[in-house]
Amino acid sequence: MRQHNLFAALRAAFPANLDEVAIDTDSGLAYSWRDLERGSAMMANLLQGLALPPGSRIAVQVEKSVEAVMLYLATLRAGHVFLPLNTAYQAGEIEYFVGNASPAVVVCTPKNFGWVSRIAFKAGTHHVFTLGDDRTGSLLERAMHHSDQHECAVVAEDDLAAILYTSGTTGRSKGAMLTHGNLLSNARVLRDYWGWVPGDVLVHALPIFHVHGLFVALHGALLNGSRMIWLGKFDARLAVAKLREATVFMGVPTLYVRMLAEPALTREAVANMRLFISGSAPLLIETFNEWKARTGHTILERYGMSETIMLTSNPYRAGDGERRGGTVGFPLPGVGLRVRDDHGQDVPVGEIGGIQVRGPNVFKGYWQMPEKTREEFSPDGWFKTGDVGKVDAQGYVTIVGRSKDLIISGGYNVYPAEIESCINEMSGVAESAVVGVPHPDFGEVGVAVVIGRPGAQLDGERLISTLKAQLANFKIPKRCFVADELPRNTMGKVQKNLLREQYRELFAKSRAA
């Protein structure tokens, strides 16, 4: 069988001199490429010594560390399936994931061993290890007794490499099954499209339980043999200081907002930088413009999903077009993207519809959910992303929102992103979120939640009055609330499901009347 193991491709990109620094950490430790090779080999041998069936799931809920990266690489090279879990998940959530995925091995932080091990053993998992972000834990204690030489497992292109559980904001979380072929094809496309070159240095400031930090950032650096500057926890001041040593930074919009608040962020501080990339949540046009004015760099925004890794990107090279704020650029090479209406017909250029995609990066399906998998693919094999958007005459893709966020008010389709963009441009507004809630007359109406700038005095009724001069009446939110902050997940996405729940009874009294 031909070798398709993702680890083999990543290992082949390591520099000839394995004693060069691969990862510099914010704790002052430096890891060489040889450290990554030896550490992942010892862990792979540990897994192999457990006599696990091929393709066993290895569930991991640990804090960010280089040793956690070694565990990921070890899982790949041993031919097993990596299952990263958000460090914020609590007992009820972990119980669901472990019960659903039936992992052969669970790795958790030392402080959580008591309750995690109870859940794991009850579910039939035989092996539970601990791994701390301070180089402690039973995983390392056991691995150190194993050989630092390991023959990479031979896998097929279609064999599973990872399962990523979706957030589950509209029901049960689904495990997206990603293959070695999915991950490697996308990593190679991004290496070329984003112009990775010898000597690039990445500031790795993201968590590694998510597509953005684990696959896009980590694979990018490893596949290019690039040194990483490793931030265990994001610190805006430290991140800005480290930009002087780096060439590439990947972040969620929140990280850019925090760095903009640092006086040390100057053109001189980013003089060595080649590329700033943003994703995982919409980047406000104001942040896009402020970053450009402050640093002279234009942020490259892209779009992807747990099920597909990266799908589109604004251009890196000027010859391929401009980077347009508010858009996510063009479909990546090899990715097909179309926009269709509710009847399965292509919509005209510039009109809004459901985004469907296909390509070698698109996942194999949902773990143990064959019916759900069938539902999410069109009869001709395109994945229905659940995102709503449009493609303009030049081919730029704009995401309008999630289909579940669509508000149908009095029979009219209302897209929250359109209303939010208008509100965000108003004086004193920092950010907004619009959600649909039940209404006795219209079925559903919009409610806006607005965050003000420091020192701004906002009035919800006045904001709605201003909006009435800009949008059709059916799009106008019935109520507007001013709040201190919006609920977000760990990747910075606004959790609109929580806002919907908070305001769902807002018009219940008028319904009763």
ZAMARGU-4260 file (C-alpha; in steps of 0.2 Angstrom, whole numbers, plus 5000, padded with zeros to 4 digits):
<rodrens>
0) 5000/5000/5000 | 5006/5017/4996 | 5010/5028/5011 | 4997/5042/5014 | 5001/5045/5032
5) 5000/5064/5035 | 5014/5062/5048 | 5026/5055/5035 | 5023/5071/5024 | 5025/5083/5039
10) 5041/5073/5044 | 5048/5074/5026 | 5047/5093/5028 | 5058/5094/5043 | 5074/5103/5041
15) 5090/5093/5037 | 5097/5099/5053 | 5086/5092/5066 | 5094/5102/5080 | 5088/5118/5074
20) 5074/5126/5085 | 5057/5121/5079 | 5046/5129/5093 | 5051/5143/5105 | 5039/5144/5120
25) 5033/5159/5131 | 5040/5149/5146 | 5057/5150/5139 | 5059/5133/5133 | 5065/5129/5115
30) 5061/5112/5107 | 5071/5106/5092 | 5065/5096/5077 | 5074/5081/5084 | 5063/5084/5100
35) 5047/5083/5090 | 5054/5067/5081 | 5059/5058/5097 | 5045/5064/5108 | 5031/5059/5095
40) 5040/5042/5092 | 5041/5037/5111 | 5022/5042/5112 | 5018/5032/5096 | 5027/5017/5104
45) 5017/5019/5120 | 5001/5018/5110 | 5008/5004/5100 | 5012/4994/5116 | 4994/4995/5121
50) 4989/4984/5107 | 4975/4995/5101 | 4965/4990/5086 | 4970/5000/5070 | 4961/5017/5069
55) 4957/5018/5088 | 4951/5035/5094 | 4963/5044/5105 | 4952/5058/5115 | 4962/5072/5121
60) 4957/5086/5133 | 4972/5095/5139 | 4979/5113/5140 | 4990/5119/5125 | 5008/5113/5125
65) 5021/5106/5114 | 5019/5089/5122 | 5001/5090/5116 | 5007/5093/5098 | 5019/5077/5100
70) 5004/5067/5106 | 4994/5073/5090 | 5009/5068/5079 | 5011/5052/5088 | 4993/5047/5085
75) 4995/5050/5067 | 5011/5041/5065 | 5004/5026/5075 | 4989/5025/5063 | 4976/5030/5075
80) 4962/5044/5076 | 4965/5060/5085 | 4950/5067/5094 | 4953/5085/5102 | 4941/5091/5114
85) 4939/5109/5120 | 4946/5113/5137 | 4930/5122/5142 | 4920/5106/5141 | 4912/5100/5157
90) 4907/5083/5163 | 4890/5081/5154 | 4898/5086/5137 | 4913/5074/5140 | 4902/5060/5144
95) 4893/5063/5128 | 4909/5063/5117 | 4917/5048/5126 | 4901/5039/5124 | 4898/5043/5106
100) 4916/5041/5100 | 4921/5026/5111 | 4939/5031/5112 | 4952/5017/5117 | 4963/5030/5125
105) 4958/5046/5135 | 4971/5059/5139 | 4966/5073/5151 | 4974/5086/5162 | 4981/5080/5179
110) 4968/5090/5189 | 4953/5083/5180 | 4959/5064/5181 | 4946/5060/5195 | 4930/5064/5186
115) 4937/5061/5168 | 4943/5044/5172 | 4926/5039/5180 | 4917/5044/5164 | 4930/5035/5153
120) 4930/5019/5163 | 4911/5018/5164 | 4910/5020/5145 | 4922/5006/5142 | 4939/5015/5139
125) 4953/5005/5146 | 4967/5018/5146 | 4967/5035/5154 | 4983/5046/5155 | 4986/5063/5161
130) 4996/5077/5152 | 5000/5094/5160 | 5006/5110/5151 | 5021/5110/5163 | 5028/5093/5156
135) 5020/5083/5169 | 5008/5068/5169 | 5007/5049/5167 | 5008/5050/5148 | 5026/5057/5148
140) 5031/5046/5163 | 5025/5030/5153 | 5032/5036/5136 | 5049/5039/5142 | 5052/5021/5144
145) 5049/5018/5126 | 5061/5019/5111 | 5063/5035/5102 | 5063/5026/5085 | 5047/5022/5077
150) 5041/5016/5060 | 5027/5026/5053 | 5011/5016/5051 | 5005/5014/5033 | 4988/5021/5030
155) 4977/5024/5015 | 4972/5041/5009 | 4954/5038/5015 | 4959/5032/5032 | 4953/5043/5047
160) 4966/5055/5054 | 4955/5065/5066 | 4937/5067/5072 | 4932/5085/5076 | 4915/5088/5086
165) 4905/5102/5080 | 4899/5115/5093 | 4881/5108/5093 | 4872/5124/5095 | 4857/5117/5086
170) 4856/5100/5094 | 4868/5085/5097 | 4886/5088/5092 | 4892/5079/5077 | 4909/5071/5074
175) 4916/5077/5058 | 4928/5063/5051 | 4943/5070/5043 | 4955/5059/5033 | 4974/5059/5030
180) 4970/5064/5012 | 4958/5078/5018 | 4971/5086/5029 | 4986/5084/5018 | 4978/5091/5002
185) 4972/5106/5011 | 4989/5109/5020 | 4998/5108/5003 | 4986/5120/4995 | 4987/5133/5009
190) 5006/5132/5008 | 5006/5137/4990 | 4992/5149/4991 | 4998/5159/5006 | 5016/5159/4999
195) 5025/5150/5013 | 5044/5152/5010 | 5060/5146/5019 | 5064/5157/5034 | 5045/5160/5038
200) 5042/5161/5057 | 5024/5158/5064 | 5017/5166/5080 | 5006/5152/5086 | 4993/5161/5097
205) 4978/5149/5095 | 4971/5134/5104 | 4975/5117/5097 | 4958/5108/5099 | 4951/5117/5084
210) 4954/5117/5065 | 4962/5135/5065 | 4976/5131/5077 | 4978/5112/5075 | 4977/5110/5056
215) 4979/5127/5048 | 4992/5135/5058 | 5002/5120/5065 | 5001/5110/5048 | 5007/5126/5039
220) 5022/5128/5049 | 5027/5110/5050 | 5024/5107/5031 | 5036/5122/5028 | 5049/5117/5041
225) 5046/5134/5049 | 5050/5139/5067 | 5035/5143/5078 | 5034/5156/5092 | 5022/5147/5104
230) 5010/5156/5115 | 5002/5145/5128 | 4989/5158/5132 | 4986/5173/5122 | 4994/5189/5129
235) 4992/5204/5117 | 5007/5214/5124 | 5018/5198/5122 | 5011/5194/5105 | 5015/5212/5098
240) 5032/5210/5105 | 5035/5193/5096 | 5029/5200/5079 | 5047/5208/5078 | 5054/5190/5076
245) 5040/5183/5065 | 5033/5184/5047 | 5016/5175/5049 | 5002/5177/5062 | 4985/5168/5062
250) 4972/5174/5074 | 4953/5176/5077 | 4946/5194/5076 | 4946/5196/5095 | 4965/5194/5095
255) 4967/5208/5082 | 4955/5219/5092 | 4966/5216/5108 | 4982/5219/5099 | 4975/5236/5092
260) 4973/5241/5110 | 4992/5240/5113 | 5002/5256/5110 | 5017/5245/5105 | 5008/5240/5089
265) 5017/5251/5077 | 5023/5249/5059 | 5040/5247/5066 | 5034/5232/5076 | 5027/5223/5061
270) 5041/5228/5049 | 5047/5210/5047 | 5029/5203/5045 | 5024/5195/5029 | 5006/5190/5032
275) 4992/5192/5044 | 4977/5180/5043 | 4960/5180/5051 | 4947/5167/5053 | 4935/5157/5063
280) 4923/5172/5066 | 4918/5187/5055 | 4931/5201/5055 | 4922/5218/5057 | 4926/5230/5043
285) 4931/5243/5056 | 4945/5231/5063 | 4950/5227/5045 | 4952/5246/5041 | 4960/5251/5058
290) 4973/5237/5056 | 4978/5243/5039 | 4979/5261/5044 | 4989/5257/5060 | 5001/5244/5053
295) 5001/5246/5034 | 4996/5227/5032 | 4980/5221/5025 | 4973/5206/5035 | 4969/5191/5024
300) 4952/5184/5029 | 4948/5166/5024 | 4933/5154/5027 | 4933/5136/5032 | 4923/5123/5043
305) 4927/5108/5054 | 4920/5097/5040 | 4931/5105/5026 | 4946/5114/5034 | 4949/5129/5023
310) 4937/5133/5008 | 4941/5150/5002 | 4954/5164/5005 | 4957/5182/5000 | 4972/5183/4988
315) 4990/5183/4995 | 4998/5189/4979 | 4993/5206/4973 | 4993/5199/4955 | 4978/5188/4960
320) 4967/5203/4966 | 4965/5214/4981 | 4961/5208/4999 | 4943/5214/5001 | 4937/5217/5019
325) 4920/5209/5022 | 4923/5195/5010 | 4932/5179/5012 | 4940/5179/4995 | 4939/5166/4981
330) 4937/5147/4982 | 4954/5139/4985 | 4962/5129/4971 | 4953/5112/4969 | 4938/5118/4979
335) 4921/5119/4970 | 4909/5132/4977 | 4891/5135/4972 | 4876/5145/4979 | 4859/5138/4978
340) 4841/5142/4983 | 4829/5131/4993 | 4824/5122/4977 | 4842/5117/4973 | 4844/5129/4959
345) 4859/5140/4956 | 4855/5158/4961 | 4861/5173/4950 | 4877/5181/4953 | 4877/5193/4968
350) 4861/5185/4975 | 4860/5176/4992 | 4858/5157/4994 | 4865/5142/5003 | 4883/5138/5000
355) 4888/5121/4994 | 4906/5114/4992 | 4916/5099/4986 | 4934/5095/4984 | 4948/5084/4992
360) 4947/5093/5008 | 4928/5089/5011 | 4926/5077/5026 | 4921/5058/5025 | 4905/5061/5035
365) 4898/5062/5053 | 4904/5048/5065 | 4890/5035/5067 | 4877/5047/5059 | 4875/5040/5041
370) 4857/5047/5040 | 4864/5064/5045 | 4878/5063/5033 | 4866/5059/5018 | 4855/5074/5023
375) 4870/5086/5022 | 4876/5081/5005 | 4866/5085/4989 | 4861/5071/4977 | 4876/5075/4966
380) 4889/5075/4980 | 4891/5093/4986 | 4892/5096/5005 | 4878/5109/5011 | 4888/5120/5023
385) 4873/5128/5032 | 4881/5145/5028 | 4872/5158/5018 | 4881/5169/5006 | 4884/5176/4989
390) 4897/5177/4975 | 4900/5193/4966 | 4904/5196/4947 | 4923/5195/4951 | 4921/5179/4961
395) 4923/5186/4979 | 4913/5176/4991 | 4904/5185/5005 | 4896/5175/5020 | 4880/5182/5026
400) 4877/5171/5040 | 4872/5153/5045 | 4855/5146/5038 | 4850/5143/5056 | 4852/5162/5060
405) 4840/5167/5045 | 4825/5176/5052 | 4809/5173/5043 | 4798/5188/5048 | 4780/5189/5040
410) 4786/5178/5026 | 4801/5189/5022 | 4819/5182/5023 | 4829/5194/5035 | 4848/5191/5035
415) 4856/5197/5052 | 4873/5201/5044 | 4865/5214/5033 | 4857/5223/5048 | 4873/5221/5059
420) 4884/5229/5046 | 4872/5245/5046 | 4872/5245/5065 | 4890/5243/5066 | 4893/5259/5056
425) 4883/5270/5068 | 4892/5282/5079 | 4897/5275/5096 | 4894/5257/5091 | 4908/5244/5093
430) 4898/5228/5088 | 4881/5221/5087 | 4872/5205/5085 | 4854/5202/5078 | 4844/5186/5082
435) 4827/5180/5078 | 4814/5177/5092 | 4796/5171/5092 | 4782/5184/5088 | 4763/5181/5089
440) 4760/5191/5073 | 4775/5189/5062 | 4781/5172/5067 | 4798/5179/5070 | 4806/5196/5072
445) 4823/5202/5075 | 4831/5208/5091 | 4847/5218/5091 | 4860/5218/5105 | 4873/5232/5103
450) 4889/5235/5112 | 4895/5253/5114 | 4912/5260/5112 | 4921/5266/5128 | 4912/5282/5134
455) 4898/5281/5121 | 4880/5283/5127 | 4869/5273/5116 | 4850/5272/5115 | 4842/5257/5108
460) 4826/5266/5101 | 4837/5280/5093 | 4847/5266/5084 | 4832/5258/5077 | 4825/5275/5071
465) 4842/5278/5062 | 4840/5260/5055 | 4823/5264/5048 | 4831/5277/5036 | 4842/5263/5029
470) 4833/5247/5027 | 4816/5241/5022 | 4804/5240/5037 | 4802/5221/5038 | 4821/5220/5041
475) 4820/5232/5056 | 4823/5224/5073 | 4808/5226/5085 | 4819/5229/5100 | 4837/5235/5102
480) 4846/5232/5119 | 4863/5239/5124 | 4874/5227/5133 | 4892/5227/5140 | 4897/5211/5130
485) 4891/5198/5118 | 4892/5179/5123 | 4906/5171/5114 | 4914/5153/5112 | 4933/5150/5114
490) 4936/5155/5096 | 4928/5172/5097 | 4911/5167/5088 | 4896/5176/5095 | 4885/5162/5102
495) 4868/5168/5095 | 4859/5153/5102 | 4862/5160/5119 | 4855/5177/5114 | 4840/5168/5106
500) 4837/5159/5122 | 4839/5175/5132 | 4826/5184/5122 | 4814/5171/5116 | 4800/5176/5128
505) 4801/5194/5125 | 4785/5195/5115 | 4776/5181/5125 | 4765/5194/5134 | 4758/5201/5118
510) 4755/5183/5112 | 4745/5180/5127 | 4735/5196/5125
</rodrens>
